[in-house]
Amino acid sequence: MQQIFQFIFKNSHRLLFLLLLGISLVLTIQAHSFHKSKVISSANFLTGGIYTQMNNVNEYFHLKSQNDALAKENADLRRMIFNEKDTAKPPVIDTIRGVRKVDVIVSKVIHNSYNVHENYLTINSGSLKGVKSDMGVVNSQGIVGIVDKVSNNYATVISILNVKSQINAKIKKSNHFGSLVWNGKNTGYVQLIDVPRLASVRKGDTIVTGGQSVIFPANINIGTISKIYTDNETNYYTLDIKLFNDMTNLGYVYIVKSKDKEEIETLEQQSKPNE
């Protein structure tokens, strides 16, 4: 404390000069609009520059999280295509389950309806890019729908939020299958019906695509079990599924093109009994 008083006493003239200078500057700025505008302009320029630099720094540090998100999306896409846990390894064909030979066409949703019972999307890819009817549409969060009509440059997609939609799905942990439908009530939930009562189901269990069709590869995410209903007249459960996807906010999507689709459908058609 004594040293502080000694410093003030020793530099009293300089401190008094600085104090009076500060007071005079404040009075001058307040009394003259020109000086005041110049000070405000300089302050705005200074703070604007600081905010710009801070924003640049924040964007630079956020690049890692953005890159992580892109890497995760690419890994999910590879996992979707190859059905492998380790996307760094080449896919090994399992003679029982098989690995689908699929291509992925990147597209963007340009129109999306979700407030009626029969909802559709429009995407900006068509037959010129190889899009055909009955191709599966997904994004990084899960399934979106199935291609319906196709023109040269556009296609419509039957949303999973469509009461006419019916997709093969399963409980991931137990491989018990059911049909994924929508009851038309809530855009955040769909229903998995016809699940056998012998299946072990719990809230929070993950639901994925079943892979029992040529539209979607197996194990693409759909959502998690939210509620479980038991039909006393049948031996089946009905499950409310909370979607991973926000179906009201869709951007880029991937159209899954199976190279084996036509061959499988032709073979199955030949195996059907003559009517």
C-alpha positions as CSV (number, residue, x, y, z in Angstrom):
1,M,0.0,0.0,0.0
2,Q,2.8,2.4,0.9
3,Q,4.5,1.7,-2.5
4,I,1.2,2.6,-4.3
5,F,1.0,6.0,-2.5
6,Q,4.7,6.6,-3.2
7,F,4.1,5.9,-6.9
8,I,1.1,8.2,-7.0
9,F,2.9,11.0,-5.2
10,K,6.0,10.6,-7.4
11,N,4.0,10.7,-10.7
12,S,1.2,13.0,-9.5
13,H,1.9,15.6,-12.3
14,R,1.7,13.0,-15.1
15,L,-1.4,11.4,-13.7
16,L,-3.1,14.7,-13.3
17,F,-2.2,15.6,-16.9
18,L,-3.7,12.3,-18.2
19,L,-6.8,12.8,-16.1
20,L,-7.4,16.3,-17.4
21,L,-6.6,15.2,-21.0
22,G,-9.2,12.4,-20.7
23,I,-11.9,14.8,-19.3
24,S,-11.2,17.3,-22.1
25,L,-11.5,14.7,-24.8
26,V,-14.8,13.4,-23.4
27,L,-16.2,17.0,-23.2
28,T,-15.0,17.7,-26.7
29,I,-16.6,14.6,-28.2
30,Q,-19.9,15.2,-26.4
31,A,-20.0,18.8,-27.4
32,H,-19.3,18.4,-31.1
33,S,-21.3,16.0,-33.3
34,F,-18.5,15.8,-35.9
35,H,-16.0,14.5,-33.3
36,K,-18.6,12.2,-31.8
37,S,-19.5,10.6,-35.2
38,K,-15.8,10.1,-35.9
39,V,-15.2,8.4,-32.6
40,I,-18.3,6.1,-33.1
41,S,-17.2,5.3,-36.7
42,S,-13.7,4.4,-35.5
43,A,-15.1,2.3,-32.7
44,N,-17.5,0.5,-35.0
45,F,-14.7,-0.1,-37.5
46,L,-12.5,-1.5,-34.7
47,T,-15.2,-3.7,-33.1
48,G,-16.3,-4.9,-36.6
49,G,-12.8,-5.9,-37.4
50,I,-12.5,-7.7,-34.0
51,Y,-15.8,-9.6,-34.5
52,T,-14.7,-10.6,-38.0
53,Q,-11.5,-12.0,-36.8
54,M,-13.2,-13.8,-33.9
55,N,-15.8,-15.2,-36.4
56,N,-12.9,-16.4,-38.6
57,V,-11.2,-18.1,-35.7
58,N,-14.5,-19.7,-34.6
59,E,-15.1,-21.0,-38.1
60,Y,-11.5,-22.4,-38.2
61,F,-12.0,-24.3,-35.0
62,H,-15.4,-25.5,-36.1
63,L,-13.8,-27.0,-39.2
64,K,-12.9,-30.0,-37.2
65,S,-16.5,-30.7,-36.1
66,Q,-17.7,-30.2,-39.7
67,N,-15.0,-32.5,-41.0
68,D,-16.0,-35.1,-38.4
69,A,-19.6,-34.8,-39.5
70,L,-18.6,-35.3,-43.1
71,A,-16.4,-38.3,-42.2
72,K,-19.2,-39.8,-40.2
73,E,-21.6,-39.4,-43.1
74,N,-19.1,-41.0,-45.5
75,A,-18.6,-43.8,-43.1
76,D,-22.3,-44.4,-42.7
77,L,-22.7,-44.3,-46.5
78,R,-19.9,-46.9,-46.9
79,R,-21.5,-49.0,-44.1
80,M,-24.8,-48.7,-45.9
81,I,-23.4,-49.9,-49.2
82,F,-21.1,-52.7,-48.0
83,N,-22.9,-53.7,-44.9
84,E,-19.6,-54.0,-43.1
85,K,-18.7,-52.8,-39.6
86,D,-15.2,-51.6,-40.7
87,T,-15.5,-49.4,-43.7
88,A,-11.7,-49.3,-44.1
89,K,-11.7,-53.0,-45.1
90,P,-13.0,-54.2,-48.5
91,P,-16.3,-56.0,-48.3
92,V,-16.2,-59.7,-47.9
93,I,-19.1,-61.6,-49.5
94,D,-21.0,-63.7,-47.1
95,T,-22.5,-66.6,-49.1
96,I,-25.6,-66.7,-46.8
97,R,-26.4,-63.0,-46.5
98,G,-24.5,-61.5,-49.4
99,V,-23.4,-58.0,-50.0
100,R,-25.5,-56.0,-52.4
101,K,-23.8,-54.4,-55.4
102,V,-25.2,-50.9,-55.2
103,D,-24.5,-47.5,-56.6
104,V,-25.4,-44.3,-54.9
105,I,-26.8,-41.3,-56.7
106,V,-26.5,-38.0,-54.8
107,S,-29.6,-35.7,-55.1
108,K,-31.3,-32.8,-53.4
109,V,-34.8,-32.5,-52.1
110,I,-36.5,-29.5,-53.8
111,H,-40.0,-30.0,-52.4
112,N,-41.2,-31.9,-49.4
113,S,-44.7,-32.4,-48.1
114,Y,-45.4,-33.8,-44.6
115,N,-48.7,-32.4,-43.5
116,V,-51.1,-34.7,-45.4
117,H,-51.8,-38.5,-45.3
118,E,-50.1,-39.2,-48.6
119,N,-46.8,-37.2,-48.6
120,Y,-44.3,-37.0,-51.4
121,L,-40.9,-35.5,-52.1
122,T,-39.4,-34.1,-55.3
123,I,-35.7,-34.5,-55.9
124,N,-33.6,-32.9,-58.6
125,S,-32.3,-36.1,-60.2
126,G,-34.0,-38.1,-62.9
127,S,-33.6,-40.8,-65.6
128,L,-30.6,-39.0,-67.1
129,K,-28.7,-39.8,-63.9
130,G,-29.9,-43.3,-63.7
131,V,-32.8,-42.9,-61.3
132,K,-35.7,-45.4,-61.8
133,S,-38.9,-46.2,-60.0
134,D,-38.7,-48.3,-56.8
135,M,-35.2,-47.2,-55.8
136,G,-34.6,-46.5,-52.2
137,V,-33.9,-43.0,-50.9
138,V,-31.9,-42.4,-47.8
139,N,-29.7,-39.8,-46.1
140,S,-27.0,-39.8,-43.4
141,Q,-29.7,-40.3,-40.7
142,G,-31.7,-43.1,-42.2
143,I,-34.4,-44.0,-44.8
144,V,-36.5,-41.3,-46.5
145,G,-38.7,-43.1,-49.0
146,I,-39.0,-44.9,-52.3
147,V,-38.8,-43.4,-55.8
148,D,-42.2,-43.2,-57.5
149,K,-42.4,-41.3,-60.8
150,V,-39.3,-40.3,-62.9
151,S,-38.7,-37.7,-65.6
152,N,-35.5,-36.8,-67.3
153,N,-34.2,-34.4,-64.6
154,Y,-36.5,-35.0,-61.6
155,A,-38.3,-37.7,-59.6
156,T,-41.0,-37.9,-57.0
157,V,-40.5,-40.0,-53.9
158,I,-43.1,-41.7,-51.7
159,S,-42.2,-40.5,-48.3
160,I,-42.2,-42.9,-45.3
161,L,-44.7,-40.4,-44.0
162,N,-47.3,-41.8,-46.4
163,V,-50.1,-44.0,-45.3
164,K,-49.6,-46.2,-48.4
165,S,-45.9,-46.8,-47.7
166,Q,-45.0,-50.2,-46.4
167,I,-41.3,-51.1,-45.9
168,N,-39.7,-54.3,-44.6
169,A,-37.9,-53.6,-41.3
170,K,-36.5,-55.4,-38.3
171,I,-35.4,-55.1,-34.7
172,K,-31.7,-54.8,-35.0
173,K,-30.7,-56.8,-31.9
174,S,-33.0,-59.8,-32.5
175,N,-33.7,-59.8,-36.3
176,H,-37.4,-60.1,-35.8
177,F,-39.1,-58.6,-38.8
178,G,-42.2,-56.5,-39.4
179,S,-43.8,-54.0,-41.8
180,L,-43.0,-50.3,-41.4
181,V,-46.1,-48.1,-41.9
182,W,-47.3,-44.7,-41.0
183,N,-50.7,-44.0,-39.2
184,G,-50.8,-40.4,-40.5
185,K,-50.7,-38.8,-37.0
186,N,-47.2,-37.6,-36.2
187,T,-44.3,-36.6,-38.5
188,G,-41.7,-37.8,-36.0
189,Y,-43.1,-41.4,-35.6
190,V,-43.9,-44.4,-37.7
191,Q,-45.2,-47.8,-36.8
192,L,-43.7,-51.3,-37.0
193,I,-46.6,-53.8,-37.3
194,D,-46.8,-57.6,-37.4
195,V,-43.9,-58.1,-35.0
196,P,-44.2,-61.6,-33.4
197,R,-45.1,-61.7,-29.7
198,L,-42.2,-64.0,-29.1
199,A,-39.8,-61.2,-30.1
200,S,-37.9,-59.5,-27.2
201,V,-38.7,-55.8,-27.5
202,R,-37.8,-52.9,-25.3
203,K,-38.1,-49.1,-25.5
204,G,-35.0,-47.7,-27.1
205,D,-34.2,-50.7,-29.2
206,T,-33.0,-49.7,-32.7
207,I,-35.1,-50.5,-35.8
208,V,-33.3,-50.9,-39.2
209,T,-34.2,-52.0,-42.7
210,G,-34.8,-55.7,-43.0
211,G,-33.0,-56.3,-46.4
212,Q,-35.7,-58.7,-47.6
213,S,-36.3,-56.6,-50.7
214,V,-34.3,-55.2,-53.6
215,I,-35.1,-51.6,-52.6
216,F,-33.1,-51.1,-49.4
217,P,-29.9,-52.9,-48.3
218,A,-30.2,-54.3,-44.8
219,N,-29.3,-52.5,-41.6
220,I,-30.0,-48.9,-42.7
221,N,-31.1,-46.9,-39.6
222,I,-34.8,-46.0,-39.1
223,G,-35.4,-45.1,-35.5
224,T,-35.9,-46.4,-32.0
225,I,-38.8,-48.0,-30.2
226,S,-40.9,-45.4,-28.3
227,K,-44.0,-47.3,-27.3
228,I,-45.1,-51.0,-27.4
229,Y,-48.7,-52.0,-28.0
230,T,-50.1,-55.6,-27.7
231,D,-53.0,-56.8,-29.9
232,N,-54.9,-59.2,-27.7
233,E,-56.6,-60.7,-30.7
234,T,-53.4,-61.6,-32.5
235,N,-49.9,-62.8,-31.7
236,Y,-48.3,-59.6,-32.8
237,Y,-46.9,-56.3,-31.4
238,T,-47.4,-52.9,-32.9
239,L,-44.4,-50.6,-32.1
240,D,-44.2,-46.8,-32.2
241,I,-40.9,-45.9,-33.8
242,K,-39.3,-42.5,-33.2
243,L,-37.5,-41.6,-36.4
244,F,-33.8,-40.7,-36.5
245,N,-34.6,-38.4,-39.4
246,D,-36.4,-35.1,-39.2
247,M,-38.7,-35.6,-42.1
248,T,-39.7,-31.9,-42.1
249,N,-36.2,-30.8,-42.8
250,L,-34.5,-32.7,-45.6
251,G,-31.6,-31.6,-47.8
252,Y,-29.3,-33.9,-49.7
253,V,-30.3,-37.5,-50.1
254,Y,-28.8,-40.7,-51.6
255,I,-30.6,-42.8,-54.1
256,V,-29.7,-46.5,-53.7
257,K,-29.3,-48.3,-57.0
258,S,-29.1,-52.0,-56.8
259,K,-27.3,-53.6,-59.8
260,D,-28.9,-57.0,-59.1
261,K,-32.5,-55.7,-58.9
262,E,-33.6,-56.6,-62.4
263,E,-31.9,-60.0,-62.2
264,I,-33.5,-60.9,-58.9
265,E,-37.0,-59.7,-59.9
266,T,-36.8,-61.6,-63.2
267,L,-35.8,-64.8,-61.4
268,E,-38.5,-64.4,-58.8
269,Q,-41.1,-63.8,-61.5
270,Q,-40.0,-67.0,-63.2
271,S,-40.3,-68.9,-60.0
272,K,-44.0,-67.9,-59.4
273,P,-46.5,-70.6,-60.4
274,N,-48.5,-70.0,-63.5
275,E,-51.8,-68.4,-62.9
